[in-house]
Structures are given as structure tokens and as C-alpha cells.
């Protein structure tokens, strides 16, 4: 590997993209962040934040899988 090679760039996601990926509303995202249960965004400008795609994907993978049976005990 070349010593001058740059590391891969993390893809940054907008709030709308995060909502689509997670199925959470804006209010739910920020509520979960306050509880420490959701990744914090990066400030990219004065009025803009973005989330790292790898952190969002990891959060999704950590969610328990549904049994698919409505009313089943978890």
C-alpha cells in the first residue's frame, strides 16, 4: 500500500437521509441523541449538520431484529 494514500472518506448524510434510513422522525432523532442513544451529527457549517454513514449503519445493525409476530414477547 502506498504510504501517501489517503484513508477512505466517510460519507456524510443529511437529516432527511438519516430519517429515511432509520424510519425515525426529526423529533425522535434529537430525543434519542439527548439520551445518548443515537450518534451525534458533525457540524459542517453554521447552519448545517451531517451524520457519518458508518455510524448510522452501525446504529441500525445494533437494533434488535423483529420476530415478525405481532404481539410476541421480546
HUQUI-V23087 format. One record per residue. PHI is phi in radians with two decimals (* if undefined). Layout:
phi
PHI
PHI
This chain:
phi
*
-1.22
-1.14
-1.61
-1.17
-1.47
-1.18
-1.07
-1.49
-1.28
-1.30
-1.81
-1.96
-1.36
-1.02
-1.08
-1.13
-1.12
-1.05
-1.13
-1.18
-1.66
1.39
-1.64
-1.43
-0.97
-1.05
-1.14
-1.02
-1.21
-1.13
-1.15
-1.13
-1.07
-1.41
1.37
-1.81
-2.59
-1.02
-1.36
-1.40
-1.73
-1.42
-1.82
-2.81
-1.00
-2.11
-2.47
-2.20
-2.47
-1.85
-1.31
-1.02
-1.10
-1.22
-1.19
-1.09
-1.12
-1.08
-1.08
-1.12
-1.34
-1.18
-1.15
-1.43
-1.35
-1.34
1.48
-1.83
-1.16
1.48
-1.27
-1.23
-1.54
